[in-house]
Amino acid sequence: MKLYVYDHCPFCARARMIFGLKSLPVELRFVLEDDADTPTGLVGKKTMPILEKADGTHMAESMDIVHYVDGLHGTPVVIPVEENSAIKLWHDAAWRPILNLSIPRLARADLPEFATETARAAFKSRQTKNFGAFEDLLGQSPELIRDIEVQLTELDSMLAGRDHVDADDFVLYPSLRMLSIVKGVQYPANVRRYMERMEQSTGVGLHFGQAS
Ligand SMILES: N[C@@H](CCC(=O)N[C@@H](CS)C(=O)NCC(=O)O)C(=O)O
């Protein structure tokens, strides 16, 4: 199977995670940010991730991909959780600050979807419309980091002793992975341990090496 993705994209990270967790091979295809033709040709719109199944047909929507792949072989790993789980509620509150911190930094990172200048410019243009000027976001970093560190402390107690995988991980890990592009964030021990465990078990690497 083939998976079309952007490396910065949290929905794409979700789809990649299930292949690692199930130890299933997948060919990753990193698409340029300004390449609308590839996704549109496959599923009729510009969206990532897109899975090419073994029979050559294509599907979009990250959680549909996760459930499809999870159902293919072996014991399911995406154990359902209650709709308003503590982790999901935490994530709802932390999502916007994580985006505000990570988007302008991902935009300047060395990622395959930004391999050309026009691709990187397309990302900046799209995300500036969503989040405002990158300079403003970067200027707010000290307060945003202080706030997210308080939120991470709350998350820390939820992750104490956690050693299983369930549907919450497909929400939480992609966002913490985005946050890992932000230099200077202090992670409490359980959160740090969680990120390292998920990186190892999913094979979807954190961005610490490029943090800025
Ligand atoms: N509901 C979709 C959302 C996917 C999504 O929003 N992907 C973003 C990339 S992070 C995207 O394709 N944006 C449109 C674009 O690249 O122009 C899913 O879960 O797969």
The ligand as an SDF file (V2000), in Angstrom:
LIG
                    3D

 20 19  0  0  0  0  0  0  0  0999 V2000
  -10.5980   15.3330    8.0070 N   0  0  0  0  0  0  0  0  0  0  0  0
   -9.3780   15.1590    7.2560 C   0  0  0  0  0  0  0  0  0  0  0  0
   -8.5500   16.4140    7.4110 C   0  0  0  0  0  0  0  0  0  0  0  0
   -7.2760   16.3550    6.6140 C   0  0  0  0  0  0  0  0  0  0  0  0
   -6.6380   17.7280    6.4640 C   0  0  0  0  0  0  0  0  0  0  0  0
   -7.2130   18.7640    6.8340 O   0  0  0  0  0  0  0  0  0  0  0  0
   -5.4390   17.7370    5.9080 N   0  0  0  0  0  0  0  0  0  0  0  0
   -4.7850   18.9850    5.6070 C   0  0  0  0  0  0  0  0  0  0  0  0
   -3.2780   18.8880    5.7720 C   0  0  0  0  0  0  0  0  0  0  0  0
   -2.8370   18.8930    7.4910 S   0  0  0  0  0  0  0  0  0  0  0  0
   -5.0670   19.3210    4.1620 C   0  0  0  0  0  0  0  0  0  0  0  0
   -5.0820   18.4350    3.3370 O   0  0  0  0  0  0  0  0  0  0  0  0
   -5.3120   20.5950    3.8810 N   0  0  0  0  0  0  0  0  0  0  0  0
   -5.6060   21.0340    2.5390 C   0  0  0  0  0  0  0  0  0  0  0  0
   -4.4390   21.5300    1.7920 C   0  0  0  0  0  0  0  0  0  0  0  0
   -3.3320   20.9990    1.9250 O   0  0  0  0  0  0  0  0  0  0  0  0
   -4.6200   22.4640    1.0050 O   0  0  0  0  0  0  0  0  0  0  0  0
   -8.6540   13.9260    7.7640 C   0  0  0  0  0  0  0  0  0  0  0  0
   -8.7930   13.6030    8.9480 O   0  0  0  0  0  0  0  0  0  0  0  0
   -7.9390   13.2850    6.9790 O   0  0  0  0  0  0  0  0  0  0  0  0
  1  2  1  0
  2  3  1  0
  2 18  1  0
  3  4  1  0
  4  5  1  0
  5  6  2  0
  5  7  1  0
  7  8  1  0
  8  9  1  0
  8 11  1  0
  9 10  1  0
 11 12  2  0
 11 13  1  0
 13 14  1  0
 14 15  1  0
 15 16  2  0
 15 17  1  0
 18 19  2  0
 18 20  1  0
M  END
$$$$
